[in-house]
Amino acid sequence: MTIRIATFNCENLFRRPAVFGTGNDPIRDSVLGDFRKLVEILDHDTYTANDKTKIIELLKKHSVDVSQEISTQTILVNEPRGQARLLKGEGRNIEVRAEVTGRSSWVGWVELVKADLSWDAVKNTARVIAEVNADILLTVEVEDRLTLHRFNKQVLTGQFDVEPYPFNMLIDGNDIRGIDVGIFSRHPITSIRSHIFDKKDSRDIFSRDCPEFEIDIDGEPLWLLGNHFKSKLGGGGADKRKLQGERVAQLYRAALKRSAHVVVAGDLNDTPGSPPLAFLEATSLKDAMTHDSYEGPPGTHGKCTNASDKIDYLMFSPQLFAKVDTVEVERRGIFEFGTPFDTVTGPGDQASDHGAIVAELDL
Protein backbone atom coordinates (compact mmCIF):
# COMPACT_ATOMS: atom_id res chain seq x y z
CA MET A 1 0.00 0.00 0.00
CA THR A 2 1.04 3.61 -0.61
CA ILE A 3 1.06 6.03 2.31
CA ARG A 4 2.02 9.70 2.51
CA ILE A 5 3.59 11.05 5.71
CA ALA A 6 4.23 14.77 6.23
CA THR A 7 5.14 17.47 8.74
CA PHE A 8 4.08 21.12 8.61
CA ASN A 9 4.56 24.06 10.97
CA CYS A 10 1.16 25.66 10.36
CA GLU A 11 1.83 28.72 12.54
CA ASN A 12 -1.65 28.28 13.99
CA LEU A 13 -4.90 27.50 12.20
CA PHE A 14 -7.34 30.23 13.32
CA ARG A 15 -5.81 32.42 16.05
CA ARG A 16 -2.22 33.41 16.80
CA PRO A 17 -0.53 35.69 19.36
CA ALA A 18 -0.95 39.18 17.92
CA VAL A 19 2.73 40.03 18.36
CA PHE A 20 3.69 37.38 15.79
CA GLY A 21 1.72 39.27 13.17
CA THR A 22 3.49 42.60 13.58
CA GLY A 23 5.91 41.92 10.73
CA ASN A 24 8.52 43.70 12.85
CA ASP A 25 11.15 41.47 14.47
CA PRO A 26 12.47 44.04 17.01
CA ILE A 27 8.94 44.74 18.27
CA ARG A 28 8.15 41.03 18.48
CA ASP A 29 11.41 40.27 20.29
CA SER A 30 10.81 43.13 22.76
CA VAL A 31 7.31 41.92 23.62
CA LEU A 32 8.39 38.28 23.98
CA GLY A 33 11.36 39.29 26.13
CA ASP A 34 9.18 41.37 28.42
CA PHE A 35 6.58 38.61 28.53
CA ARG A 36 9.20 36.14 29.78
CA LYS A 37 10.37 38.66 32.40
CA LEU A 38 6.80 39.18 33.60
CA VAL A 39 6.12 35.46 33.87
CA GLU A 40 9.35 35.02 35.85
CA ILE A 41 8.56 37.85 38.29
CA LEU A 42 4.99 36.68 38.82
CA ASP A 43 6.31 33.25 39.82
CA HIS A 44 8.29 34.69 42.75
CA ASP A 45 7.19 33.31 46.12
CA THR A 46 7.39 36.81 47.61
CA TYR A 47 6.98 40.08 45.74
CA THR A 48 9.36 42.85 46.71
CA ALA A 49 8.47 46.51 46.20
CA ASN A 50 10.71 46.42 43.13
CA ASP A 51 8.87 43.36 41.81
CA LYS A 52 5.53 45.16 42.08
CA THR A 53 6.94 48.23 40.37
CA LYS A 54 8.32 46.12 37.54
CA ILE A 55 5.03 44.22 37.12
CA ILE A 56 3.13 47.47 36.63
CA GLU A 57 5.80 48.90 34.32
CA LEU A 58 5.64 45.86 32.05
CA LEU A 59 1.86 45.75 32.03
CA LYS A 60 1.58 49.45 31.24
CA LYS A 61 4.13 49.01 28.47
CA HIS A 62 2.27 46.19 26.77
CA SER A 63 -1.21 45.82 28.25
CA VAL A 64 -3.00 49.13 28.72
CA ASP A 65 -3.23 52.42 26.91
CA VAL A 66 -5.26 55.61 27.23
CA SER A 67 -8.40 53.68 26.37
CA GLN A 68 -9.31 50.21 25.16
CA GLU A 69 -10.35 51.72 21.82
CA ILE A 70 -6.76 52.64 21.03
CA SER A 71 -5.02 50.04 23.16
CA THR A 72 -1.91 48.40 21.76
CA GLN A 73 -2.43 45.48 24.13
CA THR A 74 -0.20 42.47 23.48
CA ILE A 75 -0.11 40.98 27.02
CA LEU A 76 -3.06 40.48 29.34
CA VAL A 77 -3.60 39.27 32.88
CA ASN A 78 -6.13 36.46 33.04
CA GLU A 79 -7.54 36.57 36.58
CA PRO A 80 -10.85 35.88 38.33
CA ARG A 81 -13.00 38.57 39.85
CA GLY A 82 -12.98 39.22 43.58
CA GLN A 83 -10.31 38.86 46.22
CA ALA A 84 -8.08 36.45 44.27
CA ARG A 85 -7.03 39.15 41.80
CA LEU A 86 -3.55 40.54 41.22
CA LEU A 87 -4.55 44.06 40.21
CA LYS A 88 -6.88 46.87 41.15
CA GLY A 89 -7.75 49.96 39.18
CA GLU A 90 -8.20 50.39 35.44
CA GLY A 91 -6.23 51.62 32.47
CA ARG A 92 -3.03 53.41 33.42
CA ASN A 93 -4.16 53.59 37.04
CA ILE A 94 -3.64 49.88 37.68
CA GLU A 95 -1.58 48.77 40.67
CA VAL A 96 -0.84 45.52 42.49
CA ARG A 97 -3.33 45.00 45.32
CA ALA A 98 -1.77 45.54 48.77
CA GLU A 99 -2.99 42.09 49.85
CA VAL A 100 -0.93 40.42 47.09
CA THR A 101 2.41 39.48 48.65
CA GLY A 102 3.53 36.73 46.26
CA ARG A 103 2.49 33.97 43.88
CA SER A 104 0.29 32.19 46.42
CA SER A 105 -1.84 35.23 47.19
CA TRP A 106 -3.56 35.62 43.82
CA VAL A 107 -4.99 33.30 41.18
CA GLY A 108 -4.40 33.70 37.46
CA TRP A 109 -1.72 34.03 34.82
CA VAL A 110 -0.51 36.27 32.02
CA GLU A 111 -0.85 35.38 28.37
CA LEU A 112 -0.13 36.85 24.98
CA VAL A 113 -3.17 38.47 23.41
CA LYS A 114 -4.33 36.48 20.40
CA ALA A 115 -5.70 37.83 17.16
CA ASP A 116 -7.68 36.12 14.45
CA LEU A 117 -5.74 35.09 11.38
CA SER A 118 -7.05 36.53 8.13
CA TRP A 119 -9.41 34.29 6.20
CA ASP A 120 -6.92 34.37 3.30
CA ALA A 121 -4.17 33.05 5.58
CA VAL A 122 -6.46 30.29 6.89
CA LYS A 123 -7.35 29.27 3.34
CA ASN A 124 -3.71 29.26 2.26
CA THR A 125 -2.83 27.00 5.18
CA ALA A 126 -5.58 24.64 4.07
CA ARG A 127 -4.33 24.92 0.48
CA VAL A 128 -0.89 23.66 1.53
CA ILE A 129 -2.40 20.74 3.46
CA ALA A 130 -4.68 19.90 0.52
CA GLU A 131 -1.75 19.93 -1.91
CA VAL A 132 0.35 17.73 0.37
CA ASN A 133 -2.58 15.32 0.79
CA ALA A 134 -0.86 13.31 3.52
CA ASP A 135 -2.36 10.25 5.13
CA ILE A 136 -0.51 11.16 8.32
CA LEU A 137 0.29 14.83 8.95
CA LEU A 138 2.17 16.15 11.97
CA THR A 139 0.87 19.66 12.71
CA VAL A 140 3.21 22.03 14.57
CA GLU A 141 1.98 25.27 16.20
CA VAL A 142 -1.71 24.47 16.53
CA GLU A 143 -4.04 25.91 19.17
CA ASP A 144 -5.82 22.80 20.49
CA ARG A 145 -7.54 19.57 19.46
CA LEU A 146 -10.94 21.15 18.83
CA THR A 147 -9.23 23.60 16.47
CA LEU A 148 -7.89 20.62 14.51
CA HIS A 149 -11.40 19.18 14.38
CA ARG A 150 -13.01 22.43 13.23
CA PHE A 151 -10.31 23.18 10.67
CA ASN A 152 -10.67 19.65 9.29
CA LYS A 153 -14.46 19.84 9.01
CA GLN A 154 -15.08 23.49 8.15
CA VAL A 155 -12.05 24.43 6.05
CA LEU A 156 -10.30 21.39 4.58
CA THR A 157 -13.50 19.54 3.75
CA GLY A 158 -15.93 22.47 3.70
CA GLN A 159 -13.87 24.78 1.49
CA PHE A 160 -11.44 22.51 -0.38
CA ASP A 161 -13.42 19.28 -0.64
CA VAL A 162 -10.49 17.35 0.86
CA GLU A 163 -11.19 13.85 2.13
CA PRO A 164 -11.74 14.48 5.86
CA TYR A 165 -9.34 13.11 8.43
CA PRO A 166 -11.25 10.70 10.66
CA PHE A 167 -8.61 10.95 13.40
CA ASN A 168 -6.90 13.90 15.03
CA MET A 169 -5.17 14.35 18.36
CA LEU A 170 -3.33 16.99 20.37
CA ILE A 171 -2.17 17.12 23.98
CA ASP A 172 -1.52 20.59 25.40
CA GLY A 173 2.19 21.00 26.01
CA ASN A 174 4.38 23.24 28.15
CA ASP A 175 4.33 26.33 25.94
CA ILE A 176 2.62 29.16 27.81
CA ARG A 177 1.71 30.73 24.46
CA GLY A 178 -0.50 27.76 23.64
CA ILE A 179 1.26 26.56 20.48
CA ASP A 180 1.21 22.78 20.46
CA VAL A 181 2.02 19.69 18.40
CA GLY A 182 -0.86 17.66 16.95
CA ILE A 183 -1.68 15.15 14.26
CA PHE A 184 -4.16 14.46 11.46
CA SER A 185 -4.44 10.82 10.40
CA ARG A 186 -6.48 8.65 8.05
CA HIS A 187 -5.36 5.62 10.05
CA PRO A 188 -6.40 4.86 13.64
CA ILE A 189 -4.36 6.47 16.44
CA THR A 190 -4.21 3.60 18.91
CA SER A 191 -2.09 5.07 21.73
CA ILE A 192 -0.28 8.24 22.79
CA ARG A 193 2.68 8.84 25.07
CA SER A 194 3.27 12.39 26.30
CA HIS A 195 6.59 13.71 27.61
CA ILE A 196 5.55 17.07 29.03
CA PHE A 197 6.77 15.96 32.46
CA ASP A 198 10.22 14.74 31.35
CA LYS A 199 12.92 16.52 33.35
CA LYS A 200 16.67 16.70 33.63
CA ASP A 201 18.19 18.29 36.74
CA SER A 202 14.68 19.51 37.70
CA ARG A 203 14.28 21.34 34.35
CA ASP A 204 11.49 20.58 31.92
CA ILE A 205 13.10 19.12 28.82
CA PHE A 206 10.43 19.90 26.25
CA SER A 207 9.29 23.44 25.51
CA ARG A 208 6.07 21.95 24.12
CA ASP A 209 6.11 18.14 24.14
CA CYS A 210 7.42 15.17 22.23
CA PRO A 211 4.16 13.24 21.81
CA GLU A 212 4.56 9.67 20.60
CA PHE A 213 1.61 8.68 18.42
CA GLU A 214 1.07 4.98 17.74
CA ILE A 215 -0.77 4.58 14.44
CA ASP A 216 -2.26 1.35 13.14
CA ILE A 217 -1.30 0.74 9.50
CA ASP A 218 -3.28 -2.34 8.47
CA GLY A 219 -2.49 -4.10 11.72
CA GLU A 220 1.13 -2.95 11.95
CA PRO A 221 2.16 -0.20 14.41
CA LEU A 222 3.93 2.93 13.24
CA TRP A 223 5.28 5.33 15.88
CA LEU A 224 5.49 9.03 15.09
CA LEU A 225 7.47 11.23 17.51
CA GLY A 226 6.38 14.83 16.97
CA ASN A 227 8.55 17.78 17.96
CA HIS A 228 8.87 21.53 18.16
CA PHE A 229 12.26 22.35 19.69
CA LYS A 230 13.02 25.58 21.56
CA SER A 231 13.32 28.62 19.32
CA LYS A 232 16.57 30.52 18.84
CA LEU A 233 14.74 33.61 20.10
CA GLY A 234 15.29 34.42 23.75
CA GLY A 235 17.88 33.06 26.15
CA GLY A 236 18.95 29.48 26.77
CA GLY A 237 17.76 28.17 23.44
CA ALA A 238 20.91 26.31 22.43
CA ASP A 239 21.19 24.39 25.72
CA LYS A 240 17.47 23.61 25.71
CA ARG A 241 17.60 22.27 22.16
CA LYS A 242 20.56 20.06 23.08
CA LEU A 243 18.53 18.60 25.96
CA GLN A 244 15.66 18.01 23.58
CA GLY A 245 17.80 16.42 20.87
CA GLU A 246 19.42 14.10 23.40
CA ARG A 247 16.05 13.04 24.84
CA VAL A 248 14.38 12.49 21.45
CA ALA A 249 17.30 10.25 20.42
CA GLN A 250 16.67 8.19 23.56
CA LEU A 251 12.94 8.01 22.84
CA TYR A 252 13.60 6.99 19.24
CA ARG A 253 15.83 4.10 20.31
CA ALA A 254 13.16 2.96 22.78
CA ALA A 255 10.43 3.16 20.12
CA LEU A 256 12.58 1.14 17.74
CA LYS A 257 12.38 -1.76 20.19
CA ARG A 258 8.58 -1.69 19.83
CA SER A 259 8.45 -1.36 16.05
CA ALA A 260 10.78 -1.11 13.07
CA HIS A 261 8.52 1.65 11.73
CA VAL A 262 9.44 4.88 13.57
CA VAL A 263 9.26 8.49 12.39
CA VAL A 264 10.76 11.57 14.08
CA ALA A 265 9.38 14.80 12.66
CA GLY A 266 8.71 18.46 13.29
CA ASP A 267 10.31 21.88 13.60
CA LEU A 268 13.65 21.32 15.34
CA ASN A 269 14.68 24.98 15.06
CA ASP A 270 18.27 24.14 14.14
CA THR A 271 20.34 23.11 11.15
CA PRO A 272 21.93 19.80 10.12
CA GLY A 273 25.19 19.21 11.98
CA SER A 274 24.25 21.47 14.89
CA PRO A 275 24.72 20.06 18.42
CA PRO A 276 20.99 19.31 18.95
CA LEU A 277 20.78 17.53 15.59
CA ALA A 278 24.00 15.62 16.26
CA PHE A 279 22.19 13.44 18.81
CA LEU A 280 19.63 12.39 16.19
CA GLU A 281 22.21 12.08 13.42
CA ALA A 282 24.13 9.65 15.64
CA THR A 283 21.15 7.26 15.59
CA SER A 284 19.98 5.19 12.64
CA LEU A 285 17.47 7.86 11.59
CA LYS A 286 17.55 8.99 7.95
CA ASP A 287 16.49 12.49 6.90
CA ALA A 288 13.85 12.34 4.14
CA MET A 289 15.47 15.24 2.26
CA THR A 290 18.63 13.14 1.77
CA HIS A 291 16.64 10.61 -0.28
CA ASP A 292 17.72 10.22 -3.92
CA SER A 293 14.27 11.26 -5.13
CA TYR A 294 14.41 14.70 -3.53
CA GLU A 295 15.11 17.56 -5.90
CA GLY A 296 14.95 21.16 -4.76
CA PRO A 297 16.58 23.79 -2.56
CA PRO A 298 17.99 22.75 0.81
CA GLY A 299 15.84 24.93 3.06
CA THR A 300 12.39 24.55 4.62
CA HIS A 301 11.95 28.02 6.11
CA GLY A 302 11.83 31.56 4.73
CA LYS A 303 13.51 31.84 1.32
CA CYS A 304 14.61 28.19 1.61
CA THR A 305 17.68 28.83 -0.56
CA ASN A 306 20.44 27.96 1.92
CA ALA A 307 21.26 25.05 4.20
CA SER A 308 20.83 27.49 7.10
CA ASP A 309 17.14 27.73 6.13
CA LYS A 310 16.56 24.07 6.98
CA ILE A 311 14.95 23.69 10.42
CA ASP A 312 12.07 21.25 9.66
CA TYR A 313 12.64 17.51 9.53
CA LEU A 314 10.99 14.27 8.50
CA MET A 315 13.23 11.41 9.62
CA PHE A 316 12.70 7.67 9.21
CA SER A 317 14.00 4.49 10.79
CA PRO A 318 16.06 2.41 8.32
CA GLN A 319 13.26 -0.01 7.46
CA LEU A 320 10.88 2.85 6.67
CA PHE A 321 13.49 4.86 4.77
CA ALA A 322 14.06 1.84 2.52
CA LYS A 323 10.38 2.04 1.55
CA VAL A 324 10.42 5.74 0.59
CA ASP A 325 9.61 6.33 -3.07
CA THR A 326 9.47 10.13 -3.31
CA VAL A 327 10.14 13.19 -1.14
CA GLU A 328 8.93 16.74 -1.80
CA VAL A 329 8.70 20.04 0.07
CA GLU A 330 5.60 22.18 -0.51
CA ARG A 331 6.86 25.76 -0.20
CA ARG A 332 4.22 27.70 -2.12
CA GLY A 333 2.51 28.80 1.08
CA ILE A 334 5.60 30.91 1.97
CA PHE A 335 5.56 34.54 0.78
CA GLU A 336 9.38 34.82 0.69
CA PHE A 337 9.65 31.75 -1.52
CA GLY A 338 10.30 32.66 -5.14
CA THR A 339 7.10 31.23 -6.61
CA PRO A 340 4.32 31.17 -3.99
CA PHE A 341 0.66 30.44 -4.67
CA ASP A 342 -1.10 33.26 -6.52
CA THR A 343 -3.21 33.67 -3.39
CA VAL A 344 -0.13 34.40 -1.24
CA THR A 345 0.49 38.13 -1.65
CA GLY A 346 2.33 39.04 1.56
CA PRO A 347 3.29 37.95 5.08
CA GLY A 348 -0.25 38.66 6.29
CA ASP A 349 -1.90 36.03 4.10
CA GLN A 350 0.86 33.44 3.75
CA ALA A 351 0.09 29.96 5.07
CA SER A 352 3.29 29.91 7.12
CA ASP A 353 6.95 30.76 6.69
CA HIS A 354 7.67 27.02 6.82
CA GLY A 355 7.35 24.49 4.03
CA ALA A 356 5.63 21.14 4.45
CA ILE A 357 7.84 18.07 3.95
CA VAL A 358 6.06 15.00 2.55
CA ALA A 359 7.32 11.52 1.72
CA GLU A 360 5.45 8.79 -0.12
CA LEU A 361 6.21 5.26 1.00
CA ASP A 362 5.32 1.85 -0.39
CA LEU A 363 4.37 -0.23 2.63
Buried (B, 14 or more C-beta within 10 A) or exposed (E): EEBBBBBBBBBBBBBBBBBBBBEEEEEBEBBBEBBBBBBEBBEEEEBEEEBBEBBBEBBBBBBBBEEEEEEEEBBBBEBEEEEBBBBEEEEEEBBBBEEBBBBEBBBBBBBBBBBEBEEBBBBBBBBBBBBBBBBBBBBBBBBBBEBBBBBBEEBBBBBEEBEBBEBBBBBBBBBBBBBBBBBBBBBEBEEEBBBBEBEEEEEBBBBBBBBBBBBBBEEEBBBBBBBBBBBEEEEEBEEBBBBBBBBBBEBBEBBBEEBBBBBBBBBBBBBBEBEBBBBBBEBBBBBBBEBEEBEEBBBBBBBBEEEEBBBBBBBBBEEBBEBBEBBBBBBBBBBBBEEBBEBBEEBEBBBBBBBBBBBBBEE
